[in-house]
Amino acid sequence: MLKTGKIYVVGLGPGDRLHMSERARRAILDSEAVVGYKTYIHLIEDLLEGKEVIDSGMRKEVERCNLTLDKALEGKNVSIISSGDAGVYGMAGIMLEVVNEKKVQVEIEVIPGITAANAAASVLGAPMMHDFAVISLSDLLTDWELIKKRIECASIGDFVVALYNPKSKGRVHQIEEAREIMLKHKLPNTPVGIVRNAKRSGEEVVITDLENMLNHSIDMFTVVIIGNAKTYVKNGKMITPRGYHL
């Protein structure tokens, strides 16, 4: 009977090789096959020599997981890759679900990576030093009314809020509605950090406020971090105090 291979669900981090973990690199090198979204495959081309590479376009997540499982059942060690952290809007959950659905026994290791929110926060200073919520504005898999409820609750609770997938070419009103919801519970001068391509080539950083945030460029490569009632800006850095006595 053929021994099954191992599945590595790898978080690549924000994209720059300096911010990929050594464990992620070693998992990819240990793999005979690598599966991923085309853009992410491109980021690690130098690690793929001699490996079977399977890439695909957006919205093919289930297909990629099924292909990964097939390769593991053939006896190959295989990495399925995500940007950021594989367990934060990445491939870890769906990979585990696919394996459970097929009722097969295969070893899976989830390898964490630096998230887009962590990368953006480090560029901005220290905006997430206290309780925070991470919310995706993409309504492809989550009903928009539920997303709005989450934004409302996080705002009422005075959480720092990090917004993923804030705006795309075909989805422009969500960031506008999110801002309007937050303005009901946060002051207009609440600091807002807008980071595009955090910790990788083409990085762009803007610090503004809730009232004026929509005056700046925001797209799918952007993370938007909205502060809480105590967040402030000093020397070009966004800081949310933890509450230490200085």
C-alpha positions, 0 to 999 in steps of 0.5 A, spaced: 500 500 500 502 506 498 504 511 503 501 517 503 505 524 503 504 530 508 501 536 506 504 543 508 499 549 508 504 554 508 503 562 510 508 565 505 507 572 509 506 579 506 511 577 500 518 579 501 522 573 502 525 577 508 519 576 512 517 569 510 519 564 516 524 559 515 519 553 517 515 555 511 521 555 506 524 548 509 516 546 508 517 548 501 523 545 499 521 538 503 515 538 498 515 534 491 509 538 489 507 545 490 500 548 489 497 555 489 494 561 486 499 564 480 501 570 484 503 567 490 507 561 486 511 567 482 513 569 489 517 563 490 519 561 483 527 560 486 524 555 491 521 551 485 526 547 481 525 540 480 518 540 483 511 539 480 508 546 480 500 546 480 497 553 479 490 556 478 487 563 478 482 566 483 476 563 486 479 556 485 480 554 492 476 548 493 480 545 486 487 547 489 485 543 495 483 537 492 489 537 487 493 537 493 490 532 497 490 527 490 498 529 490 498 527 498 495 520 496 499 519 491 505 519 496 508 526 495 509 531 500 506 537 497 505 544 499 499 549 498 501 556 499 497 562 501 500 569 502 500 572 509 498 567 514 494 560 512 489 560 517 487 567 516 483 568 510 488 563 507 487 555 505 488 552 512 481 551 513 478 549 507 484 544 506 482 541 513 475 541 511 476 537 504 480 532 508 474 531 513 469 531 507 473 525 503 474 521 510 481 520 509 487 520 513 493 524 511 498 528 515 497 536 515 501 541 518 499 548 518 505 553 518 504 560 520 506 567 516 506 574 518 499 577 516 497 583 512 494 586 518 501 585 522 505 587 516 501 594 515 501 595 523 508 594 523 509 600 518 504 604 521 507 604 528 503 600 533 496 601 532 494 594 534 497 594 541 490 593 544 484 589 543 483 589 535 478 586 530 480 584 523 474 584 518 474 582 511 469 587 506 469 582 501 461 579 501 463 573 496 462 568 501 459 572 507 453 576 507 454 583 507 448 585 512 452 580 517 459 584 515 455 590 517 453 588 523 460 586 525 463 592 523 458 596 528 459 591 534 467 592 533 465 600 533 461 600 539 466 596 543 471 601 541 476 596 538 481 598 533 479 595 526 483 592 521 479 592 514 481 586 509 479 586 502 476 594 502 475 595 495 475 592 488 474 595 481 467 592 482 466 593 489 466 600 491 460 601 496 462 597 502 468 601 504 463 607 504 458 604 508 463 601 513 466 608 514 459 611 515 457 605 520 464 607 524 462 614 524 456 613 528 461 610 534 468 613 533 470 621 532 471 623 525 478 625 527 480 618 529 487 616 526 486 611 520 492 608 517 492 606 509 498 601 507 498 598 500 503 592 499 505 592 506 512 589 507 513 588 499 515 592 493 511 598 492 509 599 499 505 605 500 503 608 507 498 614 508 496 616 515 489 620 515 483 620 519 476 617 519 473 623 516 478 623 510 480 616 509 476 616 502 480 621 499 486 616 499 487 610 494 484 604 497 484 597 493 485 590 494 492 590 496 491 595 501 489 594 509 486 599 512 487 600 520 482 604 524 484 606 531 480 606 537 478 612 542 485 613 545 489 612 538 494 618 536 499 620 531 506 622 534 512 623 529 509 620 523 507 614 527 500 611 529 500 609 536 494 605 540 496 606 548 496 599 552 495 603 558 502 603 561 504 608 566 510 612 564 
